[in-house]
Amino acid sequence: MTDDKECFFISPIGEEGSDERDRSDKVIEYILKEALAEYDYTVIRADHMDEPGSITNQVIQKTTDSDLVIADLTGHNPNVFYELAVRHATGEPYIQIIDSEESIPFDINDFRTIKYGLDVEAADNAINQIAEQVSKLEEDGQEFGNPISQSANLESLLSSD
């Protein structure tokens, strides 16, 4: 048993040996593990789980229960957006990242998203930005806004006297 906090990494995974899997593995190894090391997070991705049972249920459980979620929007993968929306519904902390060559989709482009690359300079920049956000989370216990909470707050405001 470990006292480490859990960071669930939502990302395009692809088949073993695919470019998607290679990218995701590199993001974990060279960016996330570096950025989260001093904060005692263990990074886990859906294909790292080996418990018997429903994969979908396990992914949703990790998405809702993990201390932190980092979502890689690279490739605009529908599963990533679905799981990110589930995290939004919890109101719990998340960090969005995307490959620096890609654009952030319209519906979430006003939420801070860290752009990364796999070259040394871009990876270091992403490491520093992720670590800075985690540091603020650790210090402030900051509440997270997202499209779901903003919509609920607006609806509440409009229906109040």
N, C-alpha and C positions, 0 to 999 in steps of 0.2 A: 504494500500500500504506500502511496506517495502523497505528499502534501501539495504537489504541483497543481497549478490551475490548468484547466483545459481550454485550448483554442481549437475550435473546429474550423477547418479550412474547406470552404466551399469553392470548388473550381471545376473547370472542364477536366475530366480525367482521361478519357479515351482508352483505347485498348493498350495492353502492355506492348511496349515497343513503339508506340505511336508518337508523333511529334507533340500532341497534346499532353500525353503522359510525361514525356521528357521535360517539357516546359514546367508542368506542375511540380514534378520532382525537384527541379532546379529552384523554383520559387521557394519551396519548403526548405531545401537544404541551404541555399545561399542568401536568402532574404529573411524568411520568417523565423527560422531558428536563431539567426543572428540578432534580429530585432527583439525577440521575446526572451532571450536567454537570461538576462538580468532580472526579469520579472517572474521567473519560475513557471512559465507556461510550457506545457507539452502540446505539440501540434499534432492533430490527428485529422486524417482525411477519410472519406467513406470507404475506400478500398483498403484501409489499414485495419478496419474492424473485421473480426473473424468470428463473432458470436453467431450461433445458429439462430434462425428466425428470419423475419421479414427485413430485408435491407431498407425498404422505404420507411418502415416504422423506426428503425435504428437511426437513419439519417435525420428524420424529423425530431427524434428524441435528442440527438446531439445538437441539432440546430436550435432547439428551444432551451436545453439545459446547460450547455457549455458556458463557461465564464466569459468567453469572448468568441466571436465569429469573425473570420476574415473571409470576404467574398471576392474572388477574382472574376471580374466582369469580362475578361478577355474572351473574344469569340462570340460574345452575346449569347451564351449557352442558355436555353430555356430552363434547364434544371437548376442552374445557378440562380436565376432570377426568381424561380418558384421558392427555393430554399431561403433566399434573402428576404422575400416577402413574408415567409413564416417567421423569420427572425424579427422583422419589423413589427409583426403583430405582438411579439413579446415585450417590446420596448427595451430590450436588453442591449448591451454594447455590441457594436459591429464596426468593422473597418472595411471600406471598399478599396480595391486596388484594380488597376487595369494596365495592360501593356501600353507603353508610351506611344506606340504607333497607332493606337485605336482611339475612337471617340467614345465618350460616355453617352449612353442612350438618353433621350430627351426626358423621360419620366423621372430620372434620378440624377440628372446632370447638375442640379443645384446642391447636391450633397457632396461633401468633401470626398474626393477619390484620389488616392495616391497613384501616380503614374510610375511605372517601373520599367526597367530594362534589365537584361541579363549580362550586360557589360559591367565592368567593375565600378565605374563612376555612377552609372544609373542605379545599380544594385545598392551601393552605399547610400545614395540619396534616399532611396525607398526605405532602407533599414532605419536611417535616422528619422524619417517622417513617421514610420510605424511606431518606433520606440517613443517618439515624442507624444503621439496620441495615446499610447498605452500609459505613459507616465502621467498624463493628465487624467486618465481614467482612474489610475491608482490613487492619485492625490485627491481628486475632486468628487469622485463618485458621480460624475457628470451624467445627466439625463440625456437620452438620445432622441432627437426628433427624427421622424421619417415620414413618408407619405401617408401611412395609416394613422399615426398619432396626430399629424397635422390636420388631416381630414376630420378626425374625431373631435379635435379641439375647435375647429372652425364650425362644425355642426353644433357643438355645445354652445359656442358663442352666439351663433345665429338664433338658436332656440331659446336663449335666456332673455330675461326682461331687461 
